[in-house]
Amino acid sequence: MITTGLIVGLVLGFVFQRGRFCVTGAFRDLTLTGNTRWFSALIVLIAVHSVGLFLLNSYGVITLEATPFPWLASIVGGLIFGFAMVYAGGCATGTYYRAGEGLVGSWFALIFYALFSAIMKLGPLAGFTEGIRGITLDNGSLQASTGISPWVFVAIISALAIWVTVYHARKLKMPMATLPPRKTGLAHLLTEKRWNPFVTAVVIGIIATIAWPLSAATGRNSGLGITTPSAHLVGYLSTGDTELIDWGVMLVIGILVGSLIAAKASGEFRLRVPDQATIVKSVIGGVGMGVGAAIAGGCTVGNAMVSTAQFEYQGWVSMVFMIAGAGIAAKVSIKPKKSQAAAPAAESRTV
C-alpha cells in the first residue's frame, strides 16, 4: 500500500523539522568554519542506515541490487547541486521542511526544484540526463569492486560514527540558557526541547531503514528519495497520469505535511516573505538543485544518505562534489558580504 509512504513521510517531515536536519549547513561549515558537528551527525545517520540495510538484505527482506557507477554524472551533478543548495537556502529535505514552516523563499526553491527535476527526468532534457548517466564504470560499489564483504565496510563506518559521536560529546560546552518549559512530558520532548543532532541522525537512519521494505512491498525496490518523487508529482499534476503516483510521491507529500504539523506544534510556523533578491536566489537555487540532482541520480537523501549507506561510488563521489560545490557557493555568496561589512567598520576605526 502506497499510503505507508505517506505515513513514513509524515514522521520523517516531523523529525526533519524538529531536528533541523539539513546538510547544507554541514557541507558549508566544512569549508567556511571547519565545524564538523553536523557532518559527523550525517556520518552517524549513514552508519545506522547501512547496518539496517545490510541486515535486511542478509535476511532476504529486501534486495540490494548492484548498479554501475555513472562517474561523470556524479561529479557534474554533485557539483551543481552542492552549489545550488546554498543559494536555495537548504538541501532537498531542508527546502521541504522550511516550506512547511512558512518560508516563502523555500516555496519558490521547492517549486523550481521539483519542476526542473521533472524537466530533466521526464521532459525535454530527459535524453541528456540519460546520456550523461550512461557514461559508467562497472562494479559501482566498494564490495563489488574489491570482493570484500560489505560487513567490513559497515564495521568501518560504524566505528567512525562511534568515534565522531564520542569526540563531539567531549567537546560539548555548558548548556545554553533557555526559557522555562511551557510543556511537560512527551509534548515538551517532541515540540519544545531542542533536539540533539546525533539523536536526530539515529532516528532518521532507523526511519530510512524501515522505509525500504515498505517501499519494496509496493514494487518500488528503493528507500528514501526526494528528486524522482518530486519529478513524478509534477508529472502527475501536469498530465494527470495516475501511474506516476507511487510510494515515493506519497513520501514527499508526507514530508511537507509532517513538517507543517511540527512547525505548528512547536510554534515555529510563520509566513515569512523575503525580499526580491532572496526570491531570485531561491529560484536559481531551486533550478540548480533540480538539474544537479537529476544528473547525479539523487540529492542529499538519495545520494548522501541512501547510496552512501550501500557503499556505492555514486553516493560517495556525489557527496564529495556536493561539499565542493557548497564550499564554492559559500565563498562566493557569503564571504564577500562579510568583508564588505567589515570594511566600513575598519574605516571608522582609522578616523
Solvent accessible surface area in square Angstrom, and as a share of the most:
residue,aa,sasa,rsa
1,M,168,0.75
2,I,60,0.31
3,T,60,0.35
4,T,34,0.20
5,G,0,0.00
6,L,52,0.26
7,I,102,0.52
8,V,11,0.06
9,G,0,0.00
10,L,54,0.27
11,V,73,0.42
12,L,2,0.01
13,G,0,0.00
14,F,37,0.16
15,V,8,0.05
16,F,1,0.00
17,Q,0,0.00
18,R,14,0.05
19,G,2,0.02
20,R,90,0.33
21,F,2,0.01
22,C,11,0.07
23,V,3,0.02
24,T,4,0.02
25,G,17,0.17
26,A,2,0.02
27,F,0,0.00
28,R,72,0.26
29,D,33,0.17
30,L,48,0.24
31,T,55,0.32
32,L,34,0.17
33,T,96,0.56
34,G,48,0.46
35,N,78,0.40
36,T,52,0.30
37,R,74,0.27
38,W,69,0.24
39,F,41,0.17
40,S,5,0.03
41,A,0,0.00
42,L,0,0.00
43,I,9,0.05
44,V,10,0.06
45,L,1,0.00
46,I,0,0.00
47,A,5,0.04
48,V,39,0.22
49,H,0,0.00
50,S,0,0.00
51,V,52,0.30
52,G,11,0.11
53,L,0,0.00
54,F,7,0.03
55,L,79,0.39
56,L,37,0.18
57,N,54,0.27
58,S,69,0.45
59,Y,174,0.66
60,G,61,0.59
61,V,81,0.46
62,I,7,0.03
63,T,85,0.50
64,L,34,0.17
65,E,111,0.50
66,A,94,0.73
67,T,67,0.39
68,P,70,0.44
69,F,22,0.09
70,P,5,0.03
71,W,88,0.31
72,L,52,0.26
73,A,0,0.00
74,S,0,0.00
75,I,52,0.27
76,V,49,0.28
77,G,0,0.00
78,G,0,0.00
79,L,68,0.34
80,I,59,0.30
81,F,0,0.00
82,G,0,0.00
83,F,71,0.30
84,A,6,0.05
85,M,0,0.00
86,V,17,0.10
87,Y,45,0.17
88,A,6,0.05
89,G,45,0.43
90,G,0,0.00
91,C,0,0.00
92,A,0,0.00
93,T,0,0.00
94,G,0,0.00
95,T,2,0.01
96,Y,8,0.03
97,Y,1,0.00
98,R,51,0.19
99,A,8,0.06
100,G,4,0.04
101,E,5,0.02
102,G,0,0.00
103,L,45,0.22
104,V,18,0.10
105,G,9,0.08
106,S,8,0.05
107,W,100,0.35
108,F,69,0.29
109,A,0,0.00
110,L,22,0.11
111,I,106,0.54
112,F,56,0.23
113,Y,0,0.00
114,A,12,0.09
115,L,68,0.34
116,F,51,0.21
117,S,0,0.00
118,A,9,0.07
119,I,40,0.20
120,M,3,0.01
121,K,58,0.25
122,L,82,0.41
123,G,29,0.28
124,P,121,0.76
125,L,79,0.39
126,A,17,0.13
127,G,53,0.51
128,F,110,0.46
129,T,8,0.05
130,E,123,0.55
131,G,46,0.44
132,I,20,0.10
133,R,66,0.24
134,G,52,0.50
135,I,75,0.38
136,T,54,0.31
137,L,97,0.48
138,D,118,0.61
139,N,86,0.44
140,G,5,0.04
141,S,12,0.08
142,L,52,0.26
143,Q,37,0.17
144,A,43,0.34
145,S,54,0.35
146,T,70,0.41
147,G,68,0.65
148,I,79,0.40
149,S,56,0.36
150,P,35,0.22
151,W,94,0.33
152,V,70,0.40
153,F,26,0.11
154,V,6,0.04
155,A,61,0.47
156,I,105,0.53
157,I,11,0.05
158,S,27,0.18
159,A,60,0.47
160,L,76,0.38
161,A,8,0.06
162,I,116,0.59
163,W,152,0.53
164,V,12,0.07
165,T,49,0.29
166,V,64,0.37
167,Y,88,0.33
168,H,12,0.06
169,A,58,0.45
170,R,200,0.73
171,K,116,0.49
172,L,101,0.50
173,K,186,0.79
174,M,167,0.74
175,P,117,0.74
176,M,165,0.73
177,A,108,0.83
178,T,119,0.69
179,L,161,0.80
180,P,107,0.67
181,P,87,0.54
182,R,195,0.71
183,K,65,0.28
184,T,119,0.69
185,G,52,0.50
186,L,122,0.61
187,A,50,0.39
188,H,44,0.19
189,L,91,0.45
190,L,67,0.33
191,T,17,0.10
192,E,47,0.21
193,K,101,0.43
194,R,205,0.75
195,W,46,0.16
196,N,58,0.30
197,P,6,0.04
198,F,19,0.08
199,V,92,0.53
200,T,0,0.00
201,A,0,0.00
202,V,57,0.32
203,V,51,0.29
204,I,0,0.00
205,G,0,0.00
206,I,86,0.44
207,I,18,0.09
208,A,1,0.00
209,T,18,0.11
210,I,91,0.46
211,A,0,0.00
212,W,11,0.04
213,P,33,0.21
214,L,59,0.29
215,S,0,0.00
216,A,30,0.23
217,A,84,0.65
218,T,44,0.26
219,G,72,0.70
220,R,44,0.16
221,N,62,0.32
222,S,39,0.25
223,G,0,0.00
224,L,4,0.02
225,G,11,0.10
226,I,3,0.01
227,T,5,0.03
228,T,53,0.31
229,P,4,0.03
230,S,0,0.00
231,A,0,0.00
232,H,35,0.15
233,L,42,0.21
234,V,32,0.18
235,G,7,0.07
236,Y,72,0.27
237,L,129,0.64
238,S,85,0.55
239,T,100,0.58
240,G,45,0.43
241,D,61,0.31
242,T,97,0.56
243,E,156,0.70
244,L,32,0.16
245,I,45,0.23
246,D,37,0.19
247,W,0,0.00
248,G,0,0.00
249,V,0,0.00
250,M,33,0.15
251,L,0,0.00
252,V,1,0.00
253,I,61,0.31
254,G,0,0.00
255,I,0,0.00
256,L,64,0.32
257,V,59,0.34
258,G,1,0.01
259,S,0,0.00
260,L,67,0.34
261,I,87,0.44
262,A,0,0.00
263,A,0,0.00
264,K,124,0.53
265,A,40,0.31
266,S,15,0.10
267,G,63,0.61
268,E,64,0.28
269,F,63,0.26
270,R,145,0.53
271,L,106,0.53
272,R,77,0.28
273,V,118,0.68
274,P,37,0.23
275,D,91,0.47
276,Q,146,0.65
277,A,67,0.52
278,T,58,0.34
279,I,41,0.21
280,V,74,0.43
281,K,63,0.27
282,S,5,0.03
283,V,35,0.20
284,I,99,0.50
285,G,0,0.00
286,G,0,0.00
287,V,40,0.23
288,G,12,0.12
289,M,0,0.00
290,G,0,0.00
291,V,32,0.18
292,G,0,0.00
293,A,0,0.00
294,A,0,0.00
295,I,4,0.02
296,A,0,0.00
297,G,31,0.30
298,G,7,0.07
299,C,1,0.01
300,T,0,0.00
301,V,1,0.01
302,G,19,0.18
303,N,0,0.00
304,A,0,0.00
305,M,1,0.00
306,V,8,0.05
307,S,4,0.03
308,T,0,0.00
309,A,0,0.00
310,Q,20,0.09
311,F,6,0.02
312,E,24,0.11
313,Y,59,0.22
314,Q,25,0.11
315,G,0,0.00
316,W,65,0.23
317,V,36,0.21
318,S,0,0.00
319,M,4,0.02
320,V,85,0.49
321,F,62,0.26
322,M,0,0.00
323,I,29,0.15
324,A,40,0.31
325,G,1,0.01
326,A,0,0.00
327,G,3,0.03
328,I,87,0.44
329,A,0,0.00
330,A,0,0.00
331,K,101,0.43
332,V,83,0.48
333,S,16,0.10
334,I,48,0.24
335,K,91,0.38
336,P,52,0.33
337,K,122,0.52
338,K,120,0.51
339,S,68,0.44
340,Q,123,0.54
341,A,73,0.57
342,A,56,0.44
343,A,48,0.37
344,P,79,0.50
345,A,44,0.34
346,A,40,0.31
347,E,113,0.51
348,S,75,0.48
349,R,182,0.66
350,T,115,0.67
351,V,163,0.94
